[in-house]
Amino acid sequence: MPANQSFYITTPIYYVNDDPHIGHAYTTLACDALARFKRLDGYDVHFLTGTDEHGQKVEKAAADAGVDPQAFTERVSQRFRQLADDMGFTHDDFIRTTEPRHIEAAQAIWKRLIDRGEIYLGAYEGWYAIRDEAFYAESELTKGADDEKLAPTGAPVEWVEEPSYFFRLSAWQDRLLEFYEKHPDFIAPNSRRNEVTSFVKGGLQDLSVSRVSFKWGVPVPDDADHVMYVWLDALTNYITAAGFPDTESASYKKFWPADVHMVGKDILRFHAVYWPAFLMAAELDPPKRVFAHGWWTNEGQKISKTLGNVIKPHDLVERYGLDQTRYFLLREVPFGNDGDFSRESMVTRMNSELANDYGNLAQRALSMIAKNLKGIAPEPGAFTEDDQAMLNAAGELPAALRPLMDAQAFHEALERIWVVIRAANVYVDRQAPWVLRKTDAPRMGTVLYVLAETIRRLAIMTQPFMPDASAKMLDAVASPGDKRSFGDVTDTAAMLAPGAELPKPQPIFPRYQGEEEGEGA
C-alpha cells in the first residue's frame, strides 16, 4: 500500500466560449487514466475538472448569442459535462467558477494578497488579447495581414488603457527561480521546464489582475468598479475544490497541495509562473507538479474551424469505440509531445495491437478452455520455469508501471503492458496446447491455467486505460468484482480459482472493418 494515501489531480478548467474538442478530451483522459491507476493502487483520489465561466470573451460570446452570460455558461458548461460522460471519465468534482463556493474562494485569496501588500492599485497601458485573456509585451508581438498586431498565439491584440490592480509579480522572479531549482520535477516535461525558466530569467513585470471594461467576473472585494482578472479567478478553482478558504478543513489538509495539474502547453505560463507566485505570495503551498502536454494535428494539418477539420471526441467514440479511442490517444504519442491524429494509424493500432495481440490472446486461450475443458478453469500441475516466468512477467507490472505513471509516461506504460502481451502470445506458440491436448492433457491444463491467470493480471493492469474492455476480460476469467485492484495481481487468494466456471468467450476487441482498413497499409 502507498505511504501517502491521497492523490489530487486536476484538469484545467475549460473556457466556455467554445464546444469541446479533442484537446479537451485528451487532457481529461490523461487525468482519468492516472486517477483510475491511483485508485486501483490504493490511493484516495480527488479528480477535478470543470469550466471557467468568467471574462470578456464569455461576456462577448453571450452577447453575440443574444443571451445573458449566466444562461450562456449554463448551456456550454453542460457540453463539457456531456464530454465527460461520453468518454467515461471518473472525476470526483466538476467545478464552475460561477458557483458561490468559488466566488468566496477567489475573493478570499484576493484579500490575503491585499493584506500582505502583494496587490496595489495603478493604471494599465498595454497590448491585450481578448481571445487569450492575456497581456503581451511589444517584443512578443508579430504582424499579421494589414499590419495587424498579433500575440504569440496568433490572437489579435488591442491597446488597453484603464485603471487596474496589479500583483507584484516582478518581486517574485528570484524566488520563482529558486523554487524551480529546489523542485526540479515541478514543471514537466523538461523541455517545458527550460522554456519557463528562460521566460522568468528574462524578467517579470507586475501583472494586471483586475479590469473595469467589463462586468462578467468576480467582483474585487471593497472596489465594485473592478472585476478580478480571469486568470487569478480561474486558477483559484484548484484550491476552491480542496476546501479553501478553510485551510484547516480535513479536505484541504488532505488534498492540497495538488499532486498534478495537467494542462495544455499554451497555458503553461499561467500555471507554472503566475499560479505559484500567487500562492506563495498568499502564504499557501504551490502544487507539486504541472505537466504540459502537446497539441494534436489532424492528418498532418493544424486543426482549425476554418479548415473544417476539428476532431469531435463523440464522433471518434461513435466510429471506433470508447476504449479504442482512449487507447489510441494515450498510446500513439509520447505524452508531452505534439501528435498527429491519423485514421490509418488508429485502425492499425486497433487491429494490430488490440485485436491481434490482446484480443486474440484472450480469445484463443479461453476458447481452448471452453472447447477442451467444458469452460471449467483447470487445476494446474507444477509450474515449469517457463510457466513461472510468464506469471512473473505479468505479476511485475504494478511495480514496473508505477514510476512510468508518476512521470505521466502513458505511452511507455502501455508499451510495458504490451511487452507482456506479446510474450504471452509467444508462450502460447511455444507451449502449443493444441498439441498437448493429444499428448499430455494435464500439461495442457497447466498451460491454459497460466494463460488465463496471465490474462487476468493483464486485464487488471489495462483497467485505467480501457476500463470497459478490461471489465469484460475480467468477467471472462471469472474474476470477482472485489478482486480487481493492483494488490490482486499477485495475491494468491485472487488467482483464478481451479474449477471456476468461465462464461462462453466473446471477442472483446473485434477487428475494425470500416473504410479506413481498405485504405490502410
Secondary structure as the mmCIF struct_conf table of DSSP 4:
data_model
#
loop_
_struct_conf.conf_type_id
_struct_conf.id
_struct_conf.beg_label_comp_id
_struct_conf.beg_label_asym_id
_struct_conf.beg_label_seq_id
_struct_conf.end_label_comp_id
_struct_conf.end_label_asym_id
_struct_conf.end_label_seq_id
BEND BEND1 ALA A 3 ASN A 4
STRN STRN1 SER A 6 THR A 10
HELX_LH_PP_P HELX_LH_PP_P1 THR A 11 ILE A 13
STRN STRN2 TYR A 14 TYR A 15
TURN_TY1_P TURN_TY1_P1 VAL A 16 ASN A 17
BEND BEND2 ASP A 18 ASP A 18
HELX_RH_AL_P HELX_RH_AL_P1 ILE A 22 LEU A 40
TURN_TY1_P TURN_TY1_P2 ASP A 41 GLY A 42
STRN STRN3 ASP A 44 ASP A 52
BEND BEND3 GLY A 55 GLY A 55
HELX_RH_AL_P HELX_RH_AL_P2 GLN A 56 ALA A 65
TURN_TY1_P TURN_TY1_P3 GLY A 66 GLY A 66
BEND BEND4 VAL A 67 VAL A 67
HELX_RH_AL_P HELX_RH_AL_P3 PRO A 69 ASP A 86
TURN_TY1_P TURN_TY1_P4 MET A 87 GLY A 88
BEND BEND5 ASP A 92 ASP A 92
STRN STRN4 ASP A 93 ARG A 96
TURN_TY1_P TURN_TY1_P5 THR A 97 THR A 98
BEND BEND6 GLU A 99 GLU A 99
HELX_RH_AL_P HELX_RH_AL_P4 PRO A 100 ASP A 115
TURN_TY1_P TURN_TY1_P6 ARG A 116 GLY A 117
STRN STRN5 ILE A 119 ALA A 129
TURN_TY1_P TURN_TY1_P7 ILE A 130 GLU A 133
STRN STRN6 ALA A 134 TYR A 136
HELX_RH_3T_P HELX_RH_3T_P1 GLU A 138 GLU A 140
STRN STRN7 THR A 142 LYS A 143
HELX_RH_3T_P HELX_RH_3T_P2 ALA A 145 ASP A 147
STRN STRN8 LYS A 149 LEU A 150
TURN_TY1_P TURN_TY1_P8 PRO A 152 THR A 153
BEND BEND7 GLY A 154 GLY A 154
STRN STRN9 PRO A 156 PRO A 156
STRN STRN10 GLU A 158 PHE A 167
HELX_RH_3T_P HELX_RH_3T_P3 LEU A 169 TRP A 172
HELX_RH_AL_P HELX_RH_AL_P5 GLN A 173 LYS A 182
TURN_TY1_P TURN_TY1_P9 PRO A 184 ASP A 185
BEND BEND8 PHE A 186 PHE A 186
STRN STRN11 ILE A 187 ALA A 188
BEND BEND9 PRO A 189 PRO A 189
HELX_RH_AL_P HELX_RH_AL_P6 ASN A 190 LYS A 201
TURN_TY1_P TURN_TY1_P10 GLY A 202 GLY A 202
STRN STRN12 LEU A 207 SER A 208
STRN STRN13 SER A 210 ARG A 211
BEND BEND10 VAL A 212 SER A 213
BEND BEND11 GLY A 217 GLY A 217
HELX_LH_PP_P HELX_LH_PP_P2 VAL A 218 VAL A 218
STRN STRN14 PRO A 219 VAL A 220
TURN_TY1_P TURN_TY1_P11 PRO A 221 ASP A 222
STRN STRN15 ASP A 223 MET A 228
HELX_RH_AL_P HELX_RH_AL_P7 VAL A 230 LEU A 235
TURN_TY1_P TURN_TY1_P12 THR A 236 THR A 236
HELX_RH_AL_P HELX_RH_AL_P8 ASN A 237 THR A 240
TURN_TY1_P TURN_TY1_P13 ALA A 241 PRO A 245
TURN_TY1_P TURN_TY1_P14 THR A 247 GLU A 248
BEND BEND12 SER A 249 SER A 249
HELX_RH_AL_P HELX_RH_AL_P9 ALA A 250 PHE A 255
HELX_LH_PP_P HELX_LH_PP_P3 TRP A 256 TRP A 256
BEND BEND13 PRO A 257 PRO A 257
HELX_LH_PP_P HELX_LH_PP_P4 ALA A 258 ALA A 258
BEND BEND14 ASP A 259 ASP A 259
STRN STRN16 VAL A 260 GLY A 264
HELX_RH_3T_P HELX_RH_3T_P4 LYS A 265 ILE A 267
HELX_RH_AL_P HELX_RH_AL_P10 LEU A 268 ARG A 269
HELX_RH_PI_P HELX_RH_PI_P1 PHE A 270 TYR A 274
HELX_RH_AL_P HELX_RH_AL_P11 TRP A 275 ALA A 281
TURN_TY1_P TURN_TY1_P15 ALA A 282 GLU A 283
HELX_LH_PP_P HELX_LH_PP_P5 ASP A 285 PRO A 287
BEND BEND15 LYS A 288 LYS A 288
STRN STRN17 VAL A 290 HIS A 293
STRN STRN18 TRP A 296 ASN A 298
TURN_TY1_P TURN_TY1_P16 GLU A 299 GLY A 300
STRN STRN19 GLN A 301 LYS A 302
TURN_TY1_P TURN_TY1_P17 LYS A 305 GLY A 308
HELX_LH_PP_P HELX_LH_PP_P6 VAL A 310 LYS A 312
HELX_RH_AL_P HELX_RH_AL_P12 PRO A 313 TYR A 320
HELX_RH_AL_P HELX_RH_AL_P13 LEU A 322 ARG A 331
BEND BEND16 GLU A 332 VAL A 333
TURN_TY1_P TURN_TY1_P18 PHE A 335 GLY A 336
BEND BEND17 ASN A 337 ASN A 337
STRN STRN20 GLY A 339 PHE A 341
HELX_RH_AL_P HELX_RH_AL_P14 ARG A 343 ARG A 349
HELX_RH_PI_P HELX_RH_PI_P2 MET A 350 GLY A 359
HELX_RH_AL_P HELX_RH_AL_P15 ASN A 360 ASN A 372
BEND BEND18 LEU A 373 LEU A 373
TURN_TY1_P TURN_TY1_P19 LYS A 374 GLY A 375
STRN STRN21 ILE A 376 ILE A 376
HELX_LH_PP_P HELX_LH_PP_P7 ALA A 382 THR A 384
HELX_RH_AL_P HELX_RH_AL_P16 GLU A 385 GLY A 395
TURN_TY1_P TURN_TY1_P20 GLU A 396 GLU A 396
HELX_RH_AL_P HELX_RH_AL_P17 LEU A 397 ASP A 406
TURN_TY1_P TURN_TY1_P21 ALA A 407 GLN A 408
HELX_RH_AL_P HELX_RH_AL_P18 PHE A 410 GLN A 431
HELX_RH_AL_P HELX_RH_AL_P19 PRO A 433 THR A 439
HELX_RH_AL_P HELX_RH_AL_P20 ALA A 441 MET A 461
TURN_TY1_P TURN_TY1_P22 THR A 462 PHE A 465
HELX_RH_AL_P HELX_RH_AL_P21 PRO A 467 ALA A 476
TURN_TY1_P TURN_TY1_P23 VAL A 477 ALA A 478
TURN_TY1_P TURN_TY1_P24 GLY A 481 ASP A 482
BEND BEND19 LYS A 483 LYS A 483
BEND BEND20 SER A 485 SER A 485
HELX_RH_3T_P HELX_RH_3T_P5 PHE A 486 ASP A 488
TURN_TY1_P TURN_TY1_P25 VAL A 489 THR A 490
HELX_RH_3T_P HELX_RH_3T_P6 THR A 492 ALA A 494
BEND BEND21 MET A 495 MET A 495
HELX_LH_PP_P HELX_LH_PP_P8 LEU A 496 ALA A 497
TURN_TY1_P TURN_TY1_P26 PRO A 498 GLY A 499
HELX_LH_PP_P HELX_LH_PP_P9 ALA A 500 ALA A 500
STRN STRN22 GLU A 501 GLU A 501
HELX_LH_PP_P HELX_LH_PP_P10 LEU A 502 PRO A 505
BEND BEND22 ILE A 508 PHE A 509
HELX_LH_PP_P HELX_LH_PP_P11 PRO A 510 TYR A 512
BEND BEND23 GLY A 514 GLY A 514
HELX_RH_AL_P HELX_RH_AL_P22 GLU A 515 GLU A 519
#
